[in-house]
Amino acid sequence: MKKRNLVLSFILLLCVMFYPSVASAASGAVFGSSVVISDSMELSNTTLNGNTVRIDNNGSNTRVYLGVQVTDGTVTEYNVTLRLGNSNFTFNRGSRSSGWTGTITQDETDPTIVHVNLTNASGVGVGLHQVATITLNVDENADSTETCSISIDQENGSTENPTCEIVDGKYYDDNGVEVTKEEYEAACLNPENPQTGSFLPYAVILGGVIVALGIYMFTKKNKIYHI
């Protein structure tokens, strides 16, 4: 009985030691803001939580600030569509925040629609982060007190990033960060790496069972021999 318990304990130890811990993907929400984005800002100035945000007419300084609220993990991609609710307000130019690369472009048919497709190699963690600043043109005939409502649409679903996957020719490591092919293979295809898929735990358990059975049979054989 003691030897049987020893074998079971050995199997359990192997399972605990080698069972892979899977990194969770990033999650959060994209938003637009009427003011510069910071962790201490009032969320009422953003489109988060269903808030309505209106942009004041500040002439050549009329701006919309785009951001992401990360609640878990690390976000490396930002793909949204900004829609302006007043035709007197149209896209002028966009500038990316530090660390972000990619394109900010006006829609081909509608100047009140802006497409933002950016990536951040290092990613941003939990908190509120400014991603881009959109400067608007305001029609000269617009009243000085006129405002523009804004809305943000996510272009590619949620802010979650794939882990150990190849999506649209891009490689993502076990932390959901876009990497090179070589880095992807090292992180995800290395047999010693725990993020190699669901087959690994079964292989480890099977290996543990085989080793345990070997030990059990060896001790049983020795016991019979000494009788």
RACOR-V46868 format. One record per pair of residues at least 4 apart in sequence whose C-alpha atoms are under 8 Angstrom apart, sorted by the first residue. I is the first residue (numbers start at 1). J is the second residue. D is the distance in Angstrom with one decimal. If there is no record, write none. Layout:
((I,J,D) (I,J,D))
This chain:
((1,5,6.2) (2,6,6.2) (3,7,6.2) (3,216,7.5) (4,8,6.3) (4,216,7.7) (5,9,6.1) (6,10,6.2) (7,11,6.4) (7,212,5.7) (7,213,7.8) (7,215,7.8) (7,216,7.0) (8,12,6.3) (8,212,7.9) (9,13,6.1) (10,14,6.4) (10,208,7.8) (10,212,7.0) (11,15,6.4) (11,205,7.4) (11,208,5.5) (11,209,6.3) (11,212,6.7) (12,16,6.3) (13,17,6.1) (14,18,6.1) (14,204,7.5) (14,205,7.1) (14,208,6.2) (15,19,5.5) (15,201,7.6) (15,204,7.0) (15,205,6.0) (15,208,7.7) (18,194,7.9) (18,201,7.3) (18,204,6.9) (19,194,7.7) (19,200,7.9) (19,201,5.5) (19,204,7.7) (20,194,4.9) (20,195,6.7) (20,200,7.9) (20,201,7.0) (21,194,7.1) (21,195,7.8) (22,194,8.0) (22,195,6.7) (23,163,7.9) (23,174,6.6) (23,175,6.2) (24,73,6.9) (24,175,7.7) (25,72,7.7) (25,73,6.0) (25,74,7.6) (25,160,5.5) (25,161,5.6) (25,162,6.6) (25,163,6.7) (25,175,7.2) (25,176,6.3) (26,70,7.4) (26,71,7.6) (26,72,5.2) (26,73,4.0) (26,74,5.1) (26,75,5.7) (26,159,6.6) (26,160,4.6) (26,161,5.9) (26,176,7.4) (27,70,6.1) (27,71,5.8) (27,72,5.3) (27,73,6.6) (27,74,7.8) (27,75,7.4) (27,158,7.2) (27,159,5.3) (27,160,4.9) (27,161,8.0) (28,68,7.0) (28,69,5.4) (28,70,4.3) (28,71,5.0) (28,72,6.8) (28,158,7.6) (28,159,5.9) (28,160,7.5) (29,48,7.7) (29,68,5.7) (29,69,5.2) (29,70,6.6) (29,158,7.5) (29,159,6.6) (30,48,7.8) (30,66,7.7) (30,67,5.9) (30,68,4.3) (30,69,6.2) (30,80,7.8) (30,152,7.4) (30,154,7.3) (30,159,7.6) (31,46,6.4) (31,47,5.4) (31,48,5.9) (31,66,6.0) (31,67,5.4) (31,68,6.0) (31,69,7.7) (31,152,6.1) (32,46,5.5) (32,47,5.5) (32,48,7.9) (32,53,7.9) (32,64,6.7) (32,65,5.7) (32,66,4.6) (32,67,6.2) (32,82,8.0) (32,150,7.3) (32,151,7.1) (32,152,6.5) (33,37,7.2) (33,45,5.7) (33,46,4.3) (33,47,6.6) (33,53,7.0) (33,64,6.0) (33,65,5.0) (33,66,6.2) (33,67,7.6) (34,45,5.9) (34,46,6.7) (34,53,6.8) (34,54,7.0) (34,55,5.8) (34,63,7.3) (34,64,5.6) (34,65,6.3) (35,45,6.8) (35,64,7.5) (35,65,6.5) (36,65,6.2) (36,130,7.6) (37,41,6.5) (37,65,7.0) (37,67,7.0) (37,128,7.1) (37,129,6.5) (37,130,5.3) (38,128,6.1) (38,129,6.6) (38,130,7.2) (39,127,6.4) (39,128,5.2) (39,129,7.4) (41,45,7.9) (42,46,7.8) (43,47,7.8) (43,48,6.6) (44,48,7.6) (44,51,6.4) (44,53,8.0) (45,51,7.9) (45,53,6.4) (46,51,6.5) (46,52,7.6) (46,53,6.2) (47,51,4.7) (47,52,5.9) (47,53,6.0) (47,151,7.1) (47,152,7.7) (52,149,7.1) (52,150,7.6) (53,149,5.7) (53,150,6.1) (54,147,5.9) (54,148,5.1) (54,149,4.2) (54,150,6.4) (55,62,7.5) (55,63,7.4) (55,64,7.1) (55,147,5.4) (55,148,5.0) (55,149,6.2) (55,150,7.5) (56,62,6.9) (56,145,7.2) (56,146,6.7) (56,147,4.8) (56,148,6.8) (57,62,5.9) (57,138,7.2) (57,144,5.9) (57,145,6.4) (57,146,6.0) (57,147,5.9) (57,148,7.9) (58,62,4.7) (58,144,7.8) (59,137,7.5) (59,138,6.2) (60,135,7.8) (60,136,7.3) (60,137,6.7) (60,138,7.4) (61,135,6.9) (61,136,7.7) (62,135,5.9) (62,136,5.5) (62,137,7.3) (62,138,7.7) (63,133,6.8) (63,134,5.5) (63,135,4.5) (63,136,5.8) (64,133,5.9) (64,134,5.1) (64,135,6.5) (64,136,7.7) (65,130,7.0) (65,131,7.8) (65,132,6.1) (65,133,4.7) (65,134,6.2) (66,130,5.9) (66,131,5.6) (66,132,5.2) (66,133,6.1) (66,134,7.6) (67,128,7.0) (67,129,5.4) (67,130,4.3) (67,131,4.9) (67,132,6.9) (68,128,5.9) (68,129,5.4) (68,130,6.7) (68,131,7.1) (69,126,7.3) (69,127,5.6) (69,128,4.5) (69,129,6.5) (70,74,7.3) (70,75,7.1) (70,124,7.7) (70,125,6.2) (70,126,4.5) (70,127,5.2) (70,128,6.5) (70,129,8.0) (71,125,8.0) (71,126,5.2) (71,127,6.7) (72,125,7.3) (72,126,5.8) (73,125,6.0) (73,126,6.7) (74,123,5.6) (74,124,5.3) (74,125,4.6) (74,126,7.1) (74,175,7.7) (74,176,7.3) (74,177,7.8) (75,120,7.9) (75,123,5.2) (75,124,5.3) (75,125,6.6) (75,159,6.7) (75,160,7.1) (75,161,6.8) (75,176,7.9) (75,177,7.9) (76,119,5.5) (76,120,4.8) (76,121,6.3) (76,122,7.0) (76,123,4.3) (76,124,6.7) (76,161,7.3) (76,176,7.6) (76,177,6.2) (76,178,7.2) (77,117,7.7) (77,118,5.9) (77,119,4.4) (77,120,6.4) (77,123,7.9) (77,159,7.3) (77,161,7.5) (78,116,7.3) (78,117,5.8) (78,118,5.1) (78,119,6.1) (78,131,8.0) (78,159,7.4) (79,115,7.7) (79,116,5.6) (79,117,4.5) (79,118,6.3) (79,154,6.3) (79,155,5.4) (79,156,6.4) (80,115,6.2) (80,116,5.3) (80,117,6.7) (80,152,6.6) (80,153,5.5) (80,154,4.5) (80,155,5.0) (80,156,7.7) (81,113,6.9) (81,114,5.6) (81,115,4.7) (81,116,6.1) (81,152,5.7) (81,153,5.1) (81,154,6.5) (81,155,6.5) (82,113,5.7) (82,114,5.0) (82,115,6.5) (82,116,7.7) (82,150,7.0) (82,151,6.0) (82,152,4.9) (82,153,6.6) (83,112,6.0) (83,113,4.8) (83,114,6.6) (83,150,5.7) (83,151,5.2) (83,152,6.4) (84,89,6.9) (84,90,7.2) (84,112,5.1) (84,113,6.4) (84,148,6.5) (84,149,6.1) (84,150,4.9) (84,151,6.8) (85,112,7.5) (85,148,5.6) (85,149,5.0) (85,150,5.8) (85,151,7.9) (86,112,7.6) (86,147,7.7) (86,148,5.2) (86,149,7.0) (87,112,6.4) (88,137,7.9) (88,138,5.6) (88,139,5.0) (88,142,6.4) (89,112,6.8) (89,136,6.2) (89,137,5.7) (89,138,4.7) (89,139,6.6) (89,148,6.8) (90,111,5.3) (90,112,4.8) (90,113,7.8) (90,136,5.5) (90,137,5.1) (90,138,6.6) (91,106,6.3) (91,111,5.9) (91,112,6.2) (91,113,7.4) (91,114,6.8) (91,134,7.4) (91,135,6.7) (91,136,4.8) (91,137,6.0) (92,134,7.5) (92,135,5.5) (92,136,4.8) (92,137,5.3) (93,104,7.9) (93,105,8.0) (93,134,6.0) (93,135,5.3) (93,136,7.0) (94,104,5.9) (94,105,7.7) (94,132,7.0) (94,133,5.7) (94,134,4.5) (94,135,6.0) (95,104,7.7) (95,132,5.6) (95,133,5.3) (95,134,6.5) (96,100,6.0) (96,101,6.9) (96,131,6.2) (96,132,4.4) (96,133,6.5) (97,130,6.6) (97,131,5.1) (97,132,5.2) (97,133,7.5) (98,131,8.0) (99,120,5.7) (99,121,7.4) (99,122,7.6) (100,118,6.1) (100,119,5.5) (100,120,4.7) (100,121,7.7) (100,131,7.0) (101,118,5.4) (101,119,5.5) (101,120,6.5) (102,116,8.0) (102,117,5.8) (102,118,4.3) (102,119,6.3) (103,115,8.0) (103,116,6.1) (103,117,5.4) (103,118,6.2) (104,114,7.0) (104,115,5.8) (104,116,4.5) (104,117,6.4) (104,118,7.9) (105,114,5.7) (105,115,5.3) (105,116,6.6) (106,110,7.5) (106,111,5.9) (106,112,7.7) (106,113,6.1) (106,114,4.6) (106,115,6.2) (107,111,6.0) (107,112,7.7) (107,113,5.4) (107,114,5.7) (107,115,6.6) (120,124,7.7) (121,177,6.8) (121,178,6.4) (121,179,7.7) (122,177,7.2) (123,177,7.0) (124,129,7.4) (138,142,6.9) (142,146,6.6) (154,158,6.9) (161,176,5.2) (161,177,7.6) (162,167,7.9) (162,172,6.5) (162,176,5.4) (163,172,5.6) (163,173,5.6) (163,174,4.9) (163,175,6.0) (163,176,4.5) (163,177,7.7) (164,171,7.5) (164,172,5.3) (164,173,4.8) (164,174,5.0) (164,175,7.9) (164,176,7.1) (164,184,7.0) (164,187,7.7) (164,188,5.5) (164,195,7.5) (165,171,6.2) (165,172,5.5) (165,173,7.3) (166,170,5.4) (166,171,4.7) (166,172,6.3) (167,171,6.7) (167,172,7.9) (170,178,6.7) (170,179,7.7) (171,178,5.5) (171,179,5.5) (171,180,6.2) (171,181,6.1) (171,184,6.0) (172,176,5.3) (172,177,5.2) (172,178,4.5) (172,179,5.7) (172,184,6.2) (173,177,5.6) (173,178,6.6) (173,179,6.5) (173,183,7.3) (173,184,5.2) (173,187,5.9) (173,188,6.5) (174,187,6.4) (174,188,6.5) (174,195,6.6) (179,183,5.9) (179,184,6.2) (180,184,6.1) (181,185,6.2) (182,186,6.2) (183,187,6.1) (184,188,5.8) (184,189,7.4) (185,189,4.8) (185,190,6.5) (186,190,5.4) (187,193,6.6) (187,195,7.5) (188,193,6.6) (188,195,5.7) (188,196,5.6) (189,193,7.3) (189,195,7.9) (189,196,5.9) (190,196,7.2) (191,196,6.8) (194,200,7.5) (196,200,6.7) (198,202,7.6) (199,203,6.3) (200,204,6.2) (201,205,6.1) (202,206,6.0) (203,207,6.0) (204,208,6.1) (205,209,6.2) (206,210,6.2) (207,211,6.2) (208,212,6.0) (209,213,6.0) (210,214,6.1) (211,215,6.3) (212,216,6.1) (213,217,6.0) (214,218,6.0) (215,219,6.2) (216,220,6.1) (217,221,6.0) (218,222,6.2) (219,223,6.2) (220,224,6.3) (221,225,6.2) (222,226,6.3) (223,227,6.5))
